[in-house]
Every structure is written in structure tokens, then in C-alpha cells.
């Protein structure tokens, strides 16, 4: 929809200056247009385009934000903002601007292209950072840490020649160290690690068998509250959760909580299991225990999950009360 006639006249003059390459004069005209009618996004968008030509990315960002403020559905405003933020190397904010634009128009080719380019750029930077970290860890003799770092890098960029080159140096050393470490493990530790391996391969019943043998051995030696026992209980609970054995989850999480009453992982898992067997009040009690803990201890994902569970469980408990009246 056209703006004020005088503002449109200033815009037309600005467009002429833009086409002739006189970007500063164009900016002055677009500013006059916005002073008459600040709610026309095209004035701000054109101004942002001028600032891009002049490499004035702070001013471009400001103009782009004013463009979005004038009309949040004007998709080009998000593209201008993302362009400015990318030039300023604020990649995280840039991706957020692109996602906001795609929420308005999910088919916009410019936004989709830039987001894809940025994701590739971020991936490349992350992989490069992993490789640098791996080189430092190798130089410091932290072979296990270097190997884990390379595994993370491989998940992002399988087949990367730099990763494969480093892996060729690190993996043989890691495997020798790992073989020596495993040779010195106790029978209970062996079962725990075999359980871990089975869990990673989604062999949950096999993993449960190994964790159970680990726990049986520890109990015979009076070490049922050791760190190894707590890890075995926690990991077995994760297996039981995968096969929907909620009673098993509750039993193992309770064993952990008897030793560590503030184990967030055990409380969350037990709450989910209580909900699975329709013991809603017990589930709600565990959720409230987590929500009463410091945010730094709980973490965002667990806090968000427990908030959602609390709302859902409160509704369920209230409905059950109403049904019993």
C-alpha cells in the first residue's frame, strides 16, 4: 500500500540516487521519507540496502530492525537484518533473524539459501575447532580426550580428510590404551562396560543382563552403594525406560536417590515412570522436587520438561479428584 505522497516522492528520488551509485544521497532521501511516514517498510529496507553498499553494517542492522518494526510481515526486512548480522559475524543472531523470517514465509528462497550457507559455515567452523582441540589434546598426551573429540567431529563431517588424518594418528594409540585399561578392570566393571556397549547398540535386554550381573557382584561384596553401583542402577533404569518397564525404572531410580536424593536424572526418570504407571501424585512430587532446585543444577531442558509435566500432572490430579467427588 503506497505511503504518503511526499514520502513516496522522496523514495522515488532516493531510488534514482541508488541506481546512480550515490548511496549517501539516497539514504538522505529515504530518511526524509521515514520522517514523514515511518510505517512503510520499503523506505527502511531501501535505506538498509544503501548501508550495505557502504559497508555500514551497524546502520544497516538498525534500518533493518526499523523495517521489521514497521511491518513484521515484510520478509525482506529479515533478509536485510540477517545480511547485516552475517557481515558483523554474529552468526547466532543471524540464524535467529532468518528463522523469524521463515516463520513469516517458509518458502522464501533467499532466506532458505542464506540459512543453509550459514549452517554449513557453522558446521565447518565447529569441525575446525574440534580438530584444533584434538591437536592440543594429543600434544598434551590426552589421547582418550582427543579420540572423543574426533568422534564428535566425525558426526558433523564424516569423510573429512583432516579428521581421517588425525584419526589415523590417534585411534591406534587410543585402542592400545583402551585394551590395557580394560585388562585391568574388575569383573563387575567389565559387566558395566559391556552393558554400556550393548546400550549404545540398542541391545537393551543384553545391557540389563550385564548391569544386573555387575550389581549382583557389588552386593555380594557389600559395595551396593558405591559409585559403580549408582552408575549401573542409573544405566539399567535407562534401559528399562527404553522397553517401557516402568517398575524397573522406579526401582533403580529409587536406589540411586537413596544415596543421592538430589540426582536430577533419577528424579526426572522416576517421575516419568510414575506417570507411566498412573501414579500421578508420586510423579508430581518428584517433578516439584526438581523444580525447587537451582536452575544451574537442573539445566534448561530438564526445567522445561518438568514445567510441562507439572502442568499436565496437575490437570490429571485435579480431574481425578473431581471424578471421585
C-alpha positions in Angstrom: 0.0 0.0 0.0 1.5 3.4 -1.1 2.6 5.8 1.6 2.2 9.5 1.9 2.6 11.3 -1.5 5.5 13.4 -0.3 7.2 10.4 1.3 6.7 8.5 -1.9 8.3 11.4 -3.8 11.4 11.2 -1.5 11.5 7.5 -2.0 11.5 7.9 -5.8 14.3 10.4 -5.6 16.2 8.0 -3.3 15.8 5.2 -5.9 17.3 7.4 -8.6 20.3 8.2 -6.4 20.6 4.4 -5.6 20.7 3.5 -9.2 23.4 6.1 -9.9 25.5 4.8 -7.1 25.1 7.8 -4.9 24.2 5.9 -1.8 24.7 8.6 0.8 22.3 10.9 -1.1 19.8 8.0 -1.4 20.0 7.4 2.4 19.2 11.1 3.0 16.1 10.8 0.8 14.9 7.6 2.4 15.4 9.2 5.8 13.1 12.1 4.8 10.5 9.6 3.6 10.6 7.8 7.0 10.3 11.1 8.9 7.0 11.6 7.1 5.8 8.0 7.3 7.9 5.6 9.4 5.4 2.7 8.9 6.3 2.0 5.3 8.8 -0.9 5.5 10.2 -0.3 2.0 11.8 3.0 3.0 13.7 1.3 5.7 14.6 -1.7 3.5 16.0 0.6 0.8 18.0 2.5 3.4 19.4 -0.8 4.7 20.4 -1.7 1.1 22.3 1.6 0.8 24.2 1.0 4.0 25.1 -2.5 2.8 26.7 -0.9 -0.3 28.7 1.5 2.0 29.6 -1.4 4.4 27.9 0.4 7.2 26.6 -2.8 8.9 25.7 -1.3 12.2 23.5 1.3 10.4 22.2 -1.5 8.1 21.1 -3.5 11.2 19.4 -0.5 12.7 17.5 0.2 9.4 16.5 -3.5 9.0 15.1 -3.6 12.6 13.1 -0.5 11.9 11.8 -2.1 8.7 10.6 -5.2 10.7 9.1 -2.9 13.3 7.2 -1.0 10.6 5.8 -4.4 9.2 6.7 -7.7 10.8 5.3 -9.5 7.7 7.7 -7.7 5.3 10.1 -10.6 4.7 12.8 -8.6 3.0 13.4 -6.8 6.4 14.5 -10.1 7.9 16.8 -10.8 5.0 18.4 -7.3 5.3 18.8 -7.9 9.1 20.4 -11.3 8.5 22.7 -9.8 5.9 23.9 -7.2 8.4 24.4 -9.6 11.2 26.3 -12.1 9.0 28.6 -9.2 7.9 29.2 -8.5 11.6 30.0 -12.2 12.2 27.1 -12.5 14.7 26.1 -15.9 13.2 23.8 -17.0 16.1 21.7 -13.8 15.8 21.8 -14.1 12.1 20.2 -17.5 12.1 17.5 -16.3 14.5 16.7 -13.5 12.1 16.4 -16.0 9.3 14.2 -18.3 11.3 12.0 -15.4 12.2 11.7 -14.5 8.5 11.0 -18.1 7.6 8.2 -18.2 10.2 6.5 -15.5 8.1 7.3 -17.1 4.7 8.7 -20.6 4.9 9.2 -20.8 1.1 11.3 -17.7 0.7 14.3 -18.8 -1.4 16.7 -16.0 -0.2 16.2 -16.8 3.5 16.4 -20.6 2.9 19.6 -20.2 0.9 21.3 -18.0 3.5 20.3 -20.3 6.3 21.8 -23.3 4.5 25.0 -21.4 3.8 25.2 -20.3 7.5 24.6 -23.8 8.8 27.4 -25.1 6.6 29.7 -22.3 7.7 28.9 -23.0 11.4 29.5 -26.7 10.8 32.8 -26.0 9.2 33.9 -23.7 12.0 32.8 -26.3 14.6 34.7 -29.1 12.9 37.8 -26.9 12.6 37.6 -26.1 16.3 37.3 -29.8 17.1 40.4 -30.5 15.0 42.4 -27.8 16.8 41.3 -29.1 20.2 42.2 -32.6 19.2 45.7 -31.5 18.2 46.1 -29.8 21.6 44.9 -32.8 23.4 47.2 -35.1 21.5 50.2 -32.8 22.2 49.3 -32.9 25.9 49.0 -36.7 26.0 45.2 -36.7 26.4 44.7 -39.5 23.9 41.2 -40.5 25.2 40.0 -36.9 25.1 41.5 -36.5 21.5 39.7 -39.6 20.3 36.3 -38.5 21.8 36.8 -35.0 20.1 37.4 -36.7 16.8 34.3 -38.8 17.2 32.3 -35.6 17.7 33.9 -34.1 14.6 33.2 -37.2 12.5 29.5 -37.0 13.3 29.4 -33.5 11.8 31.6 -34.1 8.8 32.1 -37.8 8.0 34.9 -38.4 5.5 36.6 -35.1 6.2 40.3 -35.7 5.2 41.7 -33.7 8.1 39.6 -35.7 10.6 40.6 -39.0 9.0 44.3 -38.0 9.1 44.1 -37.2 12.8 42.1 -40.4 13.4 44.9 -42.4 11.8 47.3 -41.0 14.3 45.0 -41.1 17.4 43.0 -44.2 17.1 45.8 -46.8 17.3 47.1 -45.1 20.4 43.6 -45.0 21.9 42.9 -48.6 21.2 46.2 -49.7 22.8 45.4 -47.6 25.9 41.8 -48.9 26.0 42.9 -52.5 25.7 45.3 -52.0 28.6 42.6 -50.2 30.7 40.1 -53.0 30.1 42.6 -55.7 31.0 42.8 -54.1 34.5 39.1 -53.9 35.1 37.4 -56.0 37.8 34.7 -58.5 36.8 32.0 -56.0 37.9 33.5 -53.2 35.9 33.7 -55.5 32.9 29.9 -56.2 33.1 29.2 -52.5 33.5 31.2 -51.6 30.4 29.7 -54.5 28.4 26.3 -53.1 29.4 27.3 -49.7 28.2 28.4 -51.1 24.8 25.1 -53.1 24.5 23.1 -49.9 25.3 24.9 -47.9 22.6 23.9 -50.7 20.1 20.3 -50.6 21.4 20.6 -54.1 22.8 18.7 -53.2 25.9 17.9 -56.7 27.2 21.6 -57.6 26.9 22.6 -54.4 28.6 20.2 -55.1 31.5 21.7 -58.6 32.0 25.2 -57.1 32.3 24.2 -54.3 34.6 22.3 -56.8 36.8 25.4 -59.1 37.0 27.5 -56.0 37.9 25.1 -55.1 40.7 24.9 -58.7 42.0 28.7 -58.8 42.3 28.8 -55.5 44.1 26.1 -56.6 46.5 28.0 -59.7 47.4 31.0 -57.6 48.3 29.0 -55.1 50.3 29.5 -52.4 47.7 25.9 -51.8 46.8 26.1 -48.1 47.4 29.4 -47.5 45.6 29.8 -45.1 42.6 29.9 -48.1 40.3 26.7 -49.4 41.7 25.0 -46.0 41.2 26.1 -45.8 37.6 24.9 -49.4 37.0 21.5 -48.6 38.6 21.2 -45.4 36.5 22.1 -47.0 33.3 19.8 -50.0 33.9 17.0 -47.6 34.6 17.7 -46.0 31.2 17.4 -49.5 29.6 14.2 -50.3 31.4 12.8 -46.9 30.2 13.5 -47.9 26.6 11.5 -51.1 26.9 8.7 -49.4 29.0 9.5 -51.5 32.1 8.4 -48.6 34.4 8.5 -50.6 37.6 12.1 -51.4 36.9 12.8 -47.7 36.3 11.2 -46.8 39.6 13.2 -49.4 41.5 16.6 -48.4 40.1 16.0 -44.7 40.4 14.9 -45.1 44.0 18.1 -47.0 44.7 20.1 -44.0 43.3 18.0 -41.5 45.2 18.6 -43.3 48.5 22.3 -42.5 48.1 21.9 -39.2 46.2 18.5 -37.6 47.0 19.2 -34.7 44.6 20.0 -36.7 41.5 18.1 -34.8 38.8 18.4 -37.6 36.3 16.9 -40.1 38.7 14.1 -37.8 39.8 13.1 -37.0 36.2 13.2 -40.6 35.1 11.3 -41.8 38.1 8.6 -39.1 37.6 8.2 -40.2 34.0 7.9 -43.8 35.2 5.4 -43.0 37.9 3.3 -41.2 35.2 3.6 -44.3 33.0 2.1 -46.5 35.7 -0.5 -43.8 36.6 0.9 -43.0 40.0 0.4 -39.3 39.2 0.8 -37.8 42.7 4.2 -39.5 43.2 5.2 -38.2 39.7 4.1 -34.7 40.7 6.1 -34.9 43.9 9.3 -35.8 42.0 8.7 -33.1 39.5 8.2 -30.4 42.2 11.4 -31.6 43.9 13.3 -30.9 40.6 11.7 -27.6 40.1 12.6 -26.4 43.6 16.3 -27.0 42.8 18.6 -24.2 41.4 18.3 -23.7 37.6 22.1 -24.1 37.2 21.8 -27.7 38.7 18.7 -28.7 36.7 19.5 -27.3 33.3 17.2 -25.8 30.7 15.9 -29.0 29.1 15.1 -30.7 32.4 13.5 -27.5 33.7 11.3 -27.1 30.6 10.3 -30.7 30.7 9.4 -30.7 34.4 7.4 -27.5 33.9 5.4 -29.2 31.2 5.0 -32.3 33.3 3.8 -30.3 36.3 1.0 -28.6 34.3 0.0 -31.9 32.8 0.1 -33.8 36.1 -1.7 -31.1 38.0 -4.5 -31.3 35.4 -4.7 -35.0 35.7 -4.7 -35.0 39.5 -7.5 -32.4 39.6 -9.6 -34.4 37.1 -9.1 -37.5 39.3 -10.2 -35.5 42.4 -13.3 -34.2 40.5 -14.2 -37.7 39.4 -14.0 -39.0 43.0 -16.4 -36.3 44.3 
